[in-house]
Amino acid sequence: MTPETQRQALRRLKIIKGQVAALEKQVEEDRYCIDILNLSLSIQKALRSLDGLVMEGHLRTHVVEMIQGGEADRAINELLRLYKVQGPVEA
């Protein structure tokens, strides 16, 4: 992970951490279900965005290095395994 990607990822995680704390508070306070769902969906979208950021960083650094180092099959298998388990990353 590049330093810039790491900085962006940590920033997003701090935001997500705050959102999760707010979600916990909403549940504790028995807030309106739609409010809880809206926040939960926002958190899920933020996590997908984080996944996309990390995936892009991985493709631009580690995958390139693996391909240039003759490990293209390893890179492809890693990505296929991730895709099969998790599904596509939304941009």
Beta strands, then each sheet from edge to edge (+ up, - down):
end
